[in-house]
Amino acid sequence: MSPYINAILVLPRLRIQNLNTISSPLTWGAPSMTAVIGMMYALQRRFPAEWDIDLMSVGMISHEFQAQISPGFVNTFNLSRNPVGPDGKPGGIVEEGRAHMEVSLVFGVDLDVEKHPDDEHDQIAQQIQDIAYQMRFAGGSIMPALPGQEPVWQSPVLRKLGDDEEKHPGIFRSMRRAWLPGFALVSRDDLLADHLQEMKVKAPEASALDAWLDLSRHNRWAERKQEEDEVTGEVKEIVEWQSSRKQGSGWIVPIPIGYSALSETYQPGEVENARDQNVPFRFVESMYSIGQWISPHRLSDFSDILWYSSADESAGLYRCNNDYSTNN
């Protein structure tokens, strides 16, 4: 169930330099939503306690993405050279994928409207953006405009939604114009489930992993057909190339959406060398699904783009959720 929000905060056109583009052990590209939600929580912790402002969900809109790669038949990441060791030889290289990105972040906010009147909203939004400039985003640096670059013409926005939910789509439509051109990442768990059912018709042993891999790539194959020449009546054999990607299927991408438990939950301090010895610890592995990049003008409500976290400790599932629906 999506968290309660009564306001929207937008940090527009953040320029990110050298973010980590390896989003999971199996995927690369834009940062995963686990990293974006993690940045949201880190930003929340830097707020003064007297603000009484809670960030509940976040959406990511990509305006520009430039992977730091050497293109070829097989793309390779541009890697930095490690310093020379005592033996005069360079150390081993650990592959690091980097990219530059321009992104707008849209936060769903639980705001104390009585404490923060409307005339304070612009000031608070600017203060939050100033805090964000001191942070990292998916391992990358949030950069202001450099000499010779055009400054960001948009300002951060904090806007109340009001109690009338029927007016929220209208507010969304008035705000989404500022996010163009760009693409918002939404969840398409439904595509994965539907594709698995289609595959099981021909291959009953197909698994969710097979469906995920099939959706993650472009499959093309040749089919032979008999065709009769309209003039001579001669029957000829022709070859037609088929594709697994149907026209109009959208910009579909494989994405990590959270973590699945591999072990029981250990008490604080029970596992040596854990990052934080004051919180419980659990071994996990990445969970995957399918996402879609959609232009904001094709969306109708804030719930379409906002992601939020959920945890089911008994099932060992810790994942990111998004309420996008094709029925909107």
Buried (B, 14 or more C-beta within 10 A) or exposed (E): EBBEBBBBBBBBBBBBBBBBBBBBEEBBBBBBBBBBBBBBEBBBEEBEEEBEBBBBBBBBBBBEBEBBBEEEEEEEBEBEEEEEEEEEEEEEEEEBBBBBBBBBBBBBBBBEEEEBEEEEBBEBBBBBBEBBEEEBBBBBEBBEEEEEEEEBEEEBBBBBBEEEEEEBBEBBBEBBEBBEEBBBBBBBBEBBEEBBEEBBEEEEEBEBEBBBEBBBEEEEEEEEEEEEEEEEEEEEEEEEEEEEEEEEEBEBBBBBBBBBBEEEEEEEEEBEEBEEEEEBBBEBEBBBBBBBBBBBEEBBBBBBBBBBBEEEEEEBBBBBBBBBEEEE
